[in-house]
Amino acid sequence: MPLLEAKKISKTYYSDGVETPVLFDISFSIEKGELVAITGPSGSGKSTLLHIVGFLDEPTTGTFCLNDKCMMDYTDEEIAKIRNREMGFVFQAFNLLPRTSVYDNVKLPLLYSDIPEKDWEKNIWDAIKSVGLEHRADHLSHQLSGGEKQRVAIARSLVCKPNVIFADEPTGNLDTKSEKKIMDILRELNEKEGHTIIIITHDPVVASYAHRNIHIIDGQIHSDRKSKKNKTPKKR
């Protein structure tokens, strides 16, 4: 049974009577423990697809299932809990609270979770240690470099111990050195800790870290290919 499954997903946006189709008849499944890159040029529908499979948006037609239960079968309250407990999100813009410590930024998802408060401290430190930022835990977010901010965002995505992590252009605002650090962390989270990770990217170097590449062009799957595991990404 796949962890995630998209079934004939299409998405059209409507505004002032104007229809803008974005996705067309998308179908794929992802097994637990996979590291998948969803690639394609700007405007191809990658981020729209992430919003649907991340339960942040609904398809116009078709459906998306998690653990063999489809989106339409969940209540709004259940979907909110799934996003908080089952899924972690990392975005290009970091989305950290300004002038707030690394520790408190990582803590934030726990405030909306049903995880017992007695477990929060361990979860927070486990997440911070997983990205190597113990020495920066008391620093404020505006005191960090871009690479460190993204590492905080990854730690925040891990604090509720989700089954799957969605990363939307996670290295888009970073230099090459920071990009490698972030991608090494994501790959280690997948290969050593077993997290399922789905990366949205237009960058072939980032995509080369994945074990599988789903390539989208003009809202349709153009190819879905597995790559050799543990290969060394090409240098720029």
C-alpha positions as CSV (number, residue, x, y, z in Angstrom):
1,M,0.0,0.0,0.0
2,P,1.5,3.3,-1.0
3,L,1.9,6.1,1.6
4,L,0.6,8.8,-0.9
5,E,-1.4,8.3,-4.0
6,A,-2.7,10.9,-6.5
7,K,-5.5,9.7,-8.7
8,K,-6.2,11.7,-11.9
9,I,-5.7,15.0,-10.3
10,S,-6.6,18.1,-12.3
11,K,-6.7,21.7,-11.0
12,T,-8.3,24.8,-12.5
13,Y,-8.4,28.2,-10.8
14,Y,-11.4,30.5,-11.4
15,S,-11.2,34.3,-11.1
16,D,-13.7,36.8,-12.4
17,G,-15.2,34.3,-14.8
18,V,-11.7,33.4,-16.2
19,E,-10.6,29.7,-16.0
20,T,-6.9,29.0,-15.6
21,P,-6.1,25.3,-15.9
22,V,-2.9,24.3,-14.1
23,L,-2.8,20.5,-13.7
24,F,-4.2,17.8,-16.0
25,D,-4.9,14.2,-15.0
26,I,-2.0,13.7,-12.7
27,S,-1.6,10.2,-11.3
28,F,1.3,8.7,-9.2
29,S,2.0,7.0,-5.9
30,I,4.9,7.4,-3.4
31,E,6.0,4.6,-1.0
32,K,7.0,5.2,2.5
33,G,10.7,6.0,2.8
34,E,11.1,7.4,-0.8
35,L,13.1,10.6,-1.6
36,V,11.3,12.1,-4.6
37,A,12.0,15.2,-6.6
38,I,9.1,16.8,-8.5
39,T,10.7,18.9,-11.1
40,G,9.8,21.2,-14.0
41,P,10.1,24.7,-15.3
42,S,8.6,27.7,-13.6
43,G,4.8,27.7,-14.1
44,S,4.6,24.0,-14.8
45,G,2.3,23.3,-11.8
46,K,4.9,21.9,-9.3
47,S,3.9,24.0,-6.3
48,T,0.2,23.6,-7.0
49,L,0.7,19.9,-6.9
50,L,2.5,20.2,-3.6
51,H,-0.3,22.2,-2.1
52,I,-2.7,19.4,-3.1
53,V,-0.7,16.5,-1.9
54,G,0.1,18.4,1.3
55,F,-3.6,18.9,2.0
56,L,-3.2,22.7,1.6
57,D,-5.6,22.8,-1.4
58,E,-8.1,20.6,-3.1
59,P,-8.1,19.3,-6.7
60,T,-10.8,20.4,-9.1
61,T,-11.2,16.7,-10.2
62,G,-9.6,13.5,-9.0
63,T,-8.4,12.8,-5.5
64,F,-5.4,12.4,-3.3
65,C,-5.0,9.7,-0.7
66,L,-2.9,9.3,2.4
67,N,-2.5,5.9,4.0
68,D,-5.2,4.5,1.7
69,K,-7.8,7.1,2.9
70,C,-8.7,9.9,0.4
71,M,-8.9,13.6,1.1
72,M,-12.7,13.7,0.7
73,D,-13.1,11.1,3.5
74,Y,-11.4,13.3,6.1
75,T,-13.1,16.0,8.1
76,D,-11.6,19.5,8.1
77,E,-10.5,18.9,11.7
78,E,-8.8,15.6,10.7
79,I,-7.0,17.3,7.8
80,A,-5.7,20.0,10.2
81,K,-4.4,17.3,12.5
82,I,-2.8,15.5,9.6
83,R,-1.0,18.6,8.4
84,N,0.3,19.1,11.9
85,R,1.3,15.6,12.9
86,E,1.8,13.6,9.6
87,M,3.4,16.3,7.4
88,G,6.2,18.7,7.8
89,F,6.7,21.7,5.4
90,V,9.8,23.6,4.3
91,F,9.5,26.6,2.1
92,Q,11.9,28.7,0.1
93,A,11.2,31.8,2.1
94,F,11.9,30.1,5.5
95,N,8.7,31.6,7.1
96,L,10.4,32.0,10.5
97,L,9.0,34.3,13.2
98,P,11.2,37.5,13.2
99,R,13.2,38.4,16.3
100,T,12.3,35.0,17.8
101,S,14.8,32.4,19.0
102,V,15.7,29.2,17.1
103,Y,14.3,27.2,20.0
104,D,10.9,29.1,19.9
105,N,10.6,28.9,16.1
106,V,11.1,25.1,16.3
107,K,8.6,24.9,19.2
108,L,5.8,26.6,17.3
109,P,4.1,23.6,15.7
110,L,3.8,21.9,19.1
111,L,1.5,24.7,20.3
112,Y,-1.1,23.4,17.8
113,S,-0.5,19.7,18.3
114,D,-1.9,17.1,20.6
115,I,1.6,16.0,21.6
116,P,1.8,16.0,25.5
117,E,3.6,19.0,26.8
118,K,6.0,16.8,28.8
119,D,7.4,15.6,25.4
120,W,8.0,19.0,23.9
121,E,11.5,19.6,25.3
122,K,12.9,16.4,23.9
123,N,11.1,16.8,20.5
124,I,12.5,20.4,20.2
125,W,16.1,19.4,21.0
126,D,16.0,16.3,18.9
127,A,14.9,18.4,15.9
128,I,17.5,21.1,16.6
129,K,20.3,18.5,16.9
130,S,19.2,16.8,13.7
131,V,20.2,20.0,11.8
132,G,23.3,20.7,13.8
133,L,22.2,24.0,15.4
134,E,22.4,23.3,19.1
135,H,25.0,26.1,19.5
136,R,22.5,28.6,17.9
137,A,19.3,27.6,19.8
138,D,19.2,30.9,21.7
139,H,20.0,33.1,18.7
140,L,17.2,35.2,17.1
141,S,16.1,34.3,13.6
142,H,17.4,37.6,12.2
143,Q,20.9,36.8,13.5
144,L,21.2,33.7,11.3
145,S,22.5,33.2,7.8
146,G,20.2,32.1,5.0
147,G,21.5,28.5,5.3
148,E,21.0,28.5,9.1
149,K,17.4,29.9,8.7
150,Q,16.6,27.0,6.3
151,R,18.0,24.5,8.8
152,V,15.7,26.0,11.5
153,A,12.8,25.6,9.0
154,I,13.7,21.9,8.6
155,A,14.0,21.4,12.4
156,R,10.5,23.0,12.7
157,S,9.2,20.6,10.1
158,L,10.5,17.7,12.2
159,V,9.4,18.7,15.7
160,C,6.1,16.8,15.5
161,K,7.9,13.8,14.0
162,P,6.0,13.6,10.7
163,N,5.9,10.7,8.3
164,V,6.5,12.9,5.3
165,I,8.3,16.2,4.7
166,F,7.4,18.5,1.8
167,A,10.2,20.9,0.7
168,D,9.2,23.6,-1.9
169,E,12.3,25.0,-3.5
170,P,14.2,24.6,-0.2
171,T,17.5,25.9,-1.6
172,G,16.1,28.7,-3.9
173,N,17.5,31.5,-1.7
174,L,20.8,29.9,-0.8
175,D,24.4,30.0,-2.0
176,T,26.0,26.8,-3.4
177,K,27.7,25.9,0.0
178,S,24.5,26.3,1.9
179,E,22.5,24.4,-0.7
180,K,24.8,21.4,-0.3
181,K,24.4,21.5,3.5
182,I,20.6,21.6,3.3
183,M,20.4,18.8,0.7
184,D,22.9,16.6,2.7
185,I,20.6,17.1,5.8
186,L,17.5,16.1,3.8
187,R,19.2,13.1,2.3
188,E,20.4,12.0,5.8
189,L,16.9,12.4,7.2
190,N,15.6,10.1,4.5
191,E,18.4,7.5,4.4
192,K,19.2,7.3,8.1
193,E,15.9,8.2,9.8
194,G,13.5,6.9,7.2
195,H,11.5,10.1,6.5
196,T,9.6,10.2,3.2
197,I,10.7,13.4,1.5
198,I,9.2,15.2,-1.5
199,I,11.2,18.0,-2.9
200,I,9.8,20.6,-5.4
201,T,12.6,22.0,-7.5
202,H,13.6,23.4,-10.9
203,D,17.3,22.8,-10.0
204,P,18.9,19.7,-11.5
205,V,21.6,19.6,-8.9
206,V,19.0,19.5,-6.1
207,A,17.0,16.9,-8.1
208,S,20.1,14.7,-8.4
209,Y,19.9,14.0,-4.6
210,A,16.6,12.2,-5.1
211,H,16.1,8.5,-5.8
212,R,13.2,9.3,-8.1
213,N,12.3,12.2,-10.4
214,I,8.8,13.1,-11.4
215,H,9.1,15.7,-14.2
216,I,6.1,18.0,-15.0
217,I,5.7,20.1,-18.1
218,D,2.6,22.2,-18.7
219,G,0.7,20.6,-15.8
220,Q,1.2,17.0,-17.0
221,I,3.7,14.3,-16.0
222,H,6.3,14.2,-18.7
223,S,8.4,11.4,-17.1
224,D,8.7,9.4,-13.8
225,R,12.1,7.9,-13.5
226,K,14.1,6.2,-10.7
227,S,17.7,7.2,-10.4
228,K,20.7,5.4,-9.0
229,K,20.7,5.6,-5.2
230,N,23.5,7.3,-3.3
231,K,25.0,8.8,-6.5
232,T,27.1,11.9,-6.0
233,P,25.4,15.0,-7.2
234,K,27.1,16.9,-10.0
235,K,29.0,20.0,-9.0
236,R,28.0,23.3,-10.5
